[in-house]
Amino acid sequence: GRRCSDADAAAELCCTTEDKEVFANVWSLRSTDGTNSMLSSDQAEVKRLSAAGGGFVEQCNPVPGPTAFCVNASLVDGREGPFMVYSKPVPDNPTRPLYRCKGKAGHFFSTEQACEGSGTMEHVLGHVAKSPGGEMLRALRRCKGAGGRRMHALDLRCDEPDGAGEPLGYVR
């Protein structure tokens, strides 16, 4: 008959959430004019930016199923789709932060807080695994798109890599 709101139960495992909220969603957005790609871990921001007049379109997941992300099963290339990261470093899989940066040409992501000297860090999106394993098996690469747009590719190699072309980390 006890509840998590009871003072003597609040710290019990069945009542805590911090230790269970290991993953964070990362939505993928593309500007309506195709010149900017942006990642967001804030669902309210995604809704605001992808609403009419917000200037961005959400990039969907090509695989149907229960998800917080939009789904478009007709997509044949889901490399710019959404993904999940760790919400914080985890003890059993070495991680590094993934930052959202803004430069002169638009948004991009980096594993360097200084955004490789190409912009300013807006915030931490989450944490990517340094190597594939466990829940984190999808390679996350940064690519160059048309008009200098910097975007990401999941699992697949970039048509034009932004940097060495190696994964910046691994995601879910």
N, C-alpha and C positions, 0 to 999 in steps of 0.2 A: 503493500500500500504506500510505499514511499515514492516521492517524485524527485526529479533532478533539481527542482527548485528548493528542496529541503536542504538546510545547511549541512547536515551530516552526510548527504548523498552527493553533493555537487562535485566532489573530486573523484568519485568512483568511475572506473573505466567505461561503464555503460552510459555515463552522463557527460563525459568529456568529448569534445570534438576536435580540439587542436591537434592531437596526436593521430587523428584519422583523416584530416584534410590535407593529404599529401600532394594531391595534384591540383593544378590550376589550368583553366581553359585559356587558350590563346586564339582569338578570332583573327581572321585575315581579311583585310579590306583593300579595295582598289578604288582610286578616285574615279569619278564618272568620266573624266576626260582622259583617263589612262596614263597620267603622268606621275602618279604617286601610289606607292603601296605602303600600307601601315599595318602593324600588328598591335593588337590590344588585348589586355587581360581584364578589361573592365566592361562588363556586359552593358551597363547603362551608357557608356561612351559609344559602344557599337550600335546600340539602338538609336542614339541621337545622330550619329554620323551617317547611318544607312537609311534614316527616315527621309521622306521627300524633302529635297532642298539641302540635305546634309552634306552632299558632295562626294559620298563614298558608296560603294556597293560591297556587300558582304560576299566573300568567296566561300562557296559551299563545299561540303564534304561529298565526295561521289559515292560513298557507301551508305546505303540506307540502314536504319536501325535506331535504337533509342540514343539520342544525343542532344546536347544543348545547342549544337550547331545546325545551320540550315543544311539541307540535303538536296542535291541535284544528281540523280542517278544517271542522267544522260551525259555527264561529263566523262570524257575519255582521258583527260589529263588532270589529275587532282593535285599536282605538285604545289599549287599556290593555296591549298586548302588550310583549314584550321588544324590545330594540334593541341596536345597537352604537354605541360612541363611539370616539374616538381614545384610546389609552392614555396619550398624552403630546402636547404641542403638536407640530405638524408644520410644516415650513418652507413648504409650498406652499399652505396653506389656513389663514387666521387662525382661531384657536380661543379658547375661554375655558373655565375649569374648570366642571364641574357638581358641585355639592356635595349630599350627603345630609344633611338637617337633621332635627332632632327638636324639635317644639314641644309645647305643652300638649295640642293636639288630635291629635297623632300625627306621623308622618313626612311630610316633603315634600322637594322638591328645589329648588335655587336656583342661580343663577349668581353669587350674592354670598356670600363667605366668612362674612359676619356674618349670613347667613340672613334678611336684610331686617329684623332686629330681632325676628323672630317665633319664634326658637328657637336652638338651638346646633348648630354644624356637627359631624357625626359623622366624615365623611371625604369625600375626592374620589372620585367615581364614574368620572371620566374627563374628556375634553375634547370639547365640542361645537363644530361649525363655526359661525361667526358669520353666514354666509350660505350659501345652497344652492350646491352645486357639487361636482364630482368624485364621491367615494363618498358624500357626505353630502347626501342629497336630501329626507329625511323631516323635516317640521317637528315639533318637540317643544314642546308647549304644556302649561301647568299649569292644571288645572281644579278646580272645586269639585264634590264629589259629595254624595250624601245624607248628612245628619247631620254636615256640616262636613268630611267626608273630603276630603283634597287628593290628587288623582290626576293622571295625565298623559294626553295624547291625542297619538297619532302620526298625522300627515297630515291628520286631520280637525279641524275647529274644535270647541271645547268647547261643551257645552250651556249651561254656566255657567262663564265664564272666571274664573280666580283671578288677578286683575290686569288688565292691558290686553288680554289675549287674543292678543297677538302671540307668535310663536315665541320661546322662550328660546334656541333654537339649532337646529341641523340635525344629524341622526343618520343612521345606516345601518340 
